[in-house]
Amino acid sequence: MNQEDLENIKHWAELRYTLSQIATMLMVDVAELRLAIQDPKSDIALAYNAGKLQSSIKRREKLLEMANSGSEFAIKILDSYEVDQIEEELMP
């Protein structure tokens, strides 16, 4: 895959396209794409996971805005993310 393909993978993953849809747009076999993202060090997996995280970042920013405006629902969700963060920091 070239740099443009990797950027497209990242962008499409951010938009939450499925692997099948991404494979179709790239005109590659979905099984090959699925295999490539299973290697966490591959450029394809890094691009795909970065795209998914970008999408998550945008949602969390909205949650933070809602929490800062007093939304109890958003505060509870952000509190659970904080617990997850602390637990992972304490892992060996």
Helices and strands as residue ranges (DSSP letters): H 3-14, H 19-26, H 30-37, H 43-68, H 72-89
